[in-house]
Amino acid sequence: MANNIGRQVVYLVLLLTAVTALGTLGYYLIEGWPLFDCLYMTVMTITTTGYKEVGRLSIAGKTLSMFLMIFGVAIFLYSINSIIPILIEKRGERWRKVLEKISGHYIVCGYGKMGIEISKELPAEKVVIVDLDPNKIAIARENGFLAVQGDATEEEILEKAGVKKARSLIACMERDSSNAFAVIVAKDLNPEIYTLAVLRTPAGERKLKRVGVDMLLSPYRDVARKVAIAVKRPTAADFIEVVGREGTVMLEKMELKNDEFAGETIKETNLRKLTGCMVVAIERGEEVIFPEPDTILYKGDVLYILGKEDGLRKVELLITSQPSQ
């Protein structure tokens, strides 16, 4: 494809050069003007600029001008109309190459008011926007995000967004049904992906829970809960703000899958020293444990870990992956 585009550009440049050279030579032979004036007259004619003629034209010169007006202008406009789609295609090809390489990223489905605010809170280099509206896609790219135009409920579109290598998918489109379908398709293509949906109507809650979304957020209900926490326990609200602030500590939920850590105490795992993170709670079946250093870990335990993002990534590699045989 790249070779075909290159050949087409070369062909158009040669065509424009030939017309320009023919016009310049024609004016020079017919009118006897200096070569630069002949070139200026030719370029002015084929670009339909319409400035004053360089000098008085003879009948032969006027005939040449008419020839350039008809054929030269047509060739010029054809070249411009051909080159612009080529440039757009090349830009699209560049986006596709970047998308092929990205992994561990966040796919945001829907770039409305909610999608814009969510994207701002995530690392820009790790965000891929999916939206059906080409204007929103253009805005997303202007804001520095990778973006794919299309319906997020279609396999082909999510595959273009790299869903098989993505860390999570955030469905915040205008309809709960669209968000539900996006979650279904994402889970089908990548069973390990973490999905989050923003609830649009109370009636959509059951639908989204039924499709297996990992986390469901209701803007009104969640804000109400946060207000209640802020009123009843201001210190807890301050802690939530600190945890949610980029560059500070974060709280992550991970399942212990690595056999090497199973049966060891938290102290023996040395997670704090290796990663700078700490286990603040353990979910084991129906029980929630607030661990001590000598608390034993078991495979399948769900750990709530507090730490900075780079440390949390190290923890994830340690406890969620099986050791190589």
N, C-alpha and C positions, 0 to 999 in steps of 0.2 A: 504493500500500500504506500509506504514512504517513497519508494522508487517511482511509482506512478505519479504521485503528487509532485515530486521533484521534476519529472519530465514535463508535466503540464505547466508548471511555473516557468521552466526554461523556454518552452514553446511560446508562451504568451509574451515573455520578455523579448524573444527574438522577433516575434510578429510586430510588436510595438516599435522595436528598434528599426526594423525594415521599413515600416511606414514613415517613421520620423526621418530616416536617412533619405528615402525616396522624395519626400516633400522638400527637404533641405536642398538636395541636389537639383530638384526641379526648379525651385525659385532661383537658385544660383545660376543655372544655365539660361533660364528665360529672362529674369529681370537683371541679373548681373550684380545683385546686392552682395555685401560681405557675408561670409559663411555664417557668422554668428547671428546676423539679422535674419538670414534665411531659416536658421534653426529656430529662432524666436518666433518667426511668423508661422512656422509649421506647428510648433507646440501650442501656440495660441489658438490656432485653427482647430486642431484635433481635440483640444480640451474644451472647446466652446467658450473660451474666456471672453472673447469679444472686445478686446482693446483695439485702439486705432491701428490701421495697417502701417507697416514699416515704411512703405513708399507707394507711389502711384502704380497701380497694377495695369499691365497690358491685357489684351483679350486672352492671350495664352496663360498669363498669370492668374487671371480670374477663373479660367477653365480649370487650372490646377487646384485653385482654392475650392472650387465646387466639388472637385473630385475628393479632396481631403475632407470636406464637410460631410460628404455622403459616406465614403468608405472609411476614411481615417477615424471619424467620430464613432462610427459603428464598431470598428475594431477596438478603439479605446474603451468604449462602454462595455463591450463584450469582455475585454480583459479584466476590467474592474469587477464586473459581476461574477467572473470566474475565480478571481483571486480571493475575494472576500470569503466565500464558502470554504475555500482551501485553508485559509488562515483559521477559520472557526473550527474546521475539522482537525487541524493540527493541534489547536488548543484542547479540543476534546480528547485527542489521543494522549496528550500530556496528562490530563486528569485521570484517564484510564490507567496509565502506567503507575501513577502514584497510588491509586486505589488498589492495584494488584499487589503492591508491596506492603500496604498498611496491615497491622495486626494488633490485637489487644485494644481495639478502639471502641468508641461509643457511637451507636447509630441512633440518631434522633429523627423520628418519623413525624413530620409536620413542623413547618417553620413559621407558625403563627406566633402570637404574643407569648404563649407558654414555651414554645420551642426556642424562641429567641433568648428568653431569660435562662432557660436550662443550659443552652449552649454556652452562654457567657460564664457559667460556673464550672465548665469543664475545660481541660487543656485543649486549645484550639487545634493543635497538630494531631489530636486523637479523636476528633469529632468528624462524623460523616452525616450530612443532612440529606434526608430524602423527602421530597415534596413534589406534588403533581403540578404545581404552579411554576411556570418558567421564570416569572418575575421574582418569586421568592427564592428560587435557586440562584438567580443573578445577585440578589441581595446577600445571600449566604456566602457566595464566593467573594463578593466585595468585602465582607466582614472577615475574610481569611479562612473560611471553612471549606473542606472538600464537600462537594454536593452532587447528588444524583437526581435527575428529574425523572419522575415516574410514580406509579402507584405502589405504595409500600406493602400492599397486600399481595403483590405478585412476586413469585419466586425469582424471576429474572432480574427484577429491580433490586431485591435484597441481595442477590448474589453479586450484582455489580457493586453494591455498597460493602461487600466483603463480610457478609453475615457469618460465613463459616469460620472466619478468623476473629470475629468481633468478641469483645469482652461482655458487652451488654447492649440491649436494645430498649430505647425509651419511646413508647408510643404515646404521642400527645396530639393526635389529629383531632379534628372537630367532632367526629362521631365515634361513639363507643364501639359500634360494630366494626368500623375500620381498624380501630386499635386492637380489637379481639382477633380479627383475621391476620393482622400483622404479627401478633404474638404466636398464633398457630403456625404460620409459615416459618417464622424464625426458629421456633422450637423443632420443627420438622427438619430444617436444614442444619441446625446446630443444637442438639439436645443439651449441650453444656452452657449455652448462652443464658445470661441473667436478664430477665425481662422485667420492665417496669412500665406501668400504664397510668395515665392521668385520667381519672374518672370525670366524665362530662355530665352525666345525669345519674340520679340515684338508681334508676331502673337498669343501668348498665353494669352495676356491681356484680350481680349474680352471673351475668354473661361472661365477664372478664375473669372471675374466679373459676368458672367452669372450664375455661380454656387453659388454666394452669399458669397464669401470670405470677411471677415470683413476688412482686410487690405492687400493691394498688394504692394510689394516692388520690385522695379527694381534697381539692383545694380548700373548700369551705370547711369540711370536717377537720382537716389537719390544722388549719389556721385556728379554728375554735379550740382545739386541744392545746395548741401552743399558747394561746391567750390564757387559758385556764392554768397552765403550768406557770406562766409568767406572773399571774396574779397570786397563786397559792404558794409557789416556791420560786422566787426570783433567782436564787443561786443556781437552781437546776436549769432555768431558762438561759442564764449566762453561759453555763457549761455547754448547752446545745449550740449556742451561737459560736463558741470557741471551736467545738468539734466540726461545725459546718464551714468554718472559715478556711479558705484555701491557704496552704502553706503551714498550717498548724496541725494539731493532732486530729486523727480520724478514727472512727470506730468501724471495724470490719467484722463480718460474720463468715466463718470458714469451717468446713467439715474436715476433721482429721482423717486422712486416708493413708498416710504413710505408715507402714508397719513398723518402721524403725523407732517411731515415737510411742507406739502403743505399749502400754505397761510401764512407761517411765513417768516419774513425777515431773511437775513443771520445772522444778529446780534442775533436774537431770537433763532436761531438753536444752537448757542453756539459751532459750529463745531471747531472753532479755539482753544478754551479752552479744549474741550473734546479730540481732536485728534492731535492738533498741525499743522493741514493742513488749507489751505485757498483756497477759490473759486476765480479763476482768470478770468474765463469767463463762460458765460451761452449761450448755443445754444437753441433758442426757435423758432422752425419752421425755417424760412429763416433768422431770425434775430440773430445776435451775440451781446451779451450784456457784457460790462465790468462793473461788479457790484459794487455798494456802499454797506455799511453795512445795509442800510435800503431797499435794493432791495428785493422784495417779490419773493419767490420761488413757482413754480407751479409743480404739478405732471406731469411728462413727460419731464421736462426740462433736457437737457443734460449739466452736470456740468463738467468743466475742473478744476481739483483740483491739487494743488501743495503741496507736502509734502514728508516726508520720508516713506519708505515702510510699517513700522509697523503702522504708523498713517493712511495711505491710506487704509489699511485693516480694521481699525476701522470705517473709513468713509463708506466703502463699506457695512459693516454690518448695519450701521445706516440708510443709505438712499436708499439702493437697496432691502431691505427686508420689507415685510409687518409686522406690529405689530401683536402679537398673540392675538386672540380673547378671 
